Amino acid sequence: QQHNRQQVNMLRQAVVRCSRAANQAPQKRNMAGGPFPNNLGVKKNKFIEEWNGRREITEKSFNASGKTVPWIIFLGVVFPYGVFSITKSELRKTGGRRYDDML
């Protein structure tokens, strides 16, 4: 009989917990989480929303192909090294005080 009372109490607590969660009203979110109210008349731009969605799943939609790999190498290695070498030569020519620190 003690065991049955414990089960009934546990079930009662679970029902009360679920009914509290169901009765709570969902929170109303402001646009962009800022201080502007919802009734400001701001409308979502479907193109911006689509761009945001694509930006969030870039790693799933990216394909490494013969066109993209050379660009990745260029933008990740060649371009930064080019900026470094131009900066280095400019500091060498002008006698910049940070030239010795860069070596």
WOGIPE-V57205 format. One record per backbone hydrogen bond with DSSP energy under -1.0 kcal/mol. CO is the residue of the C=O (numbers start at 0). NH is the residue of the N-H. E is the energy in kcal/mol with one decimal. If there is no record, write none. Layout:
BEGIN
[[CO,NH,E] [CO,NH,E]]
END
This chain:
BEGIN
[[0,4,-1.9] [1,5,-1.9] [2,6,-1.9] [3,7,-2.4] [4,8,-2.6] [5,9,-2.5] [6,10,-2.5] [7,11,-2.6] [8,12,-2.5] [9,13,-2.1] [10,14,-2.4] [11,15,-2.4] [12,16,-2.4] [13,17,-2.4] [14,18,-2.5] [15,19,-2.0] [16,20,-1.7] [17,21,-2.0] [18,22,-1.7] [19,23,-1.1] [29,32,-1.6] [30,33,-1.5] [36,39,-1.1] [44,48,-2.3] [45,49,-2.0] [46,50,-2.2] [47,51,-2.6] [48,52,-2.0] [49,53,-2.4] [50,54,-2.4] [51,55,-1.7] [56,60,-1.5] [57,61,-1.3] [64,68,-2.0] [67,71,-2.3] [68,72,-2.4] [69,73,-2.6] [70,74,-3.1] [71,75,-1.9] [72,76,-2.2] [72,77,-1.4] [73,78,-3.2] [76,80,-2.0] [77,81,-2.4] [78,82,-2.4] [79,83,-2.4] [80,84,-2.8] [81,85,-2.3] [82,86,-2.4] [83,87,-2.7] [84,88,-2.5] [85,89,-2.2] [86,90,-2.4] [87,91,-2.1] [88,92,-2.3] [89,93,-2.4] [90,94,-1.2] [90,95,-2.0] [95,98,-1.4] [97,101,-1.5]]
END
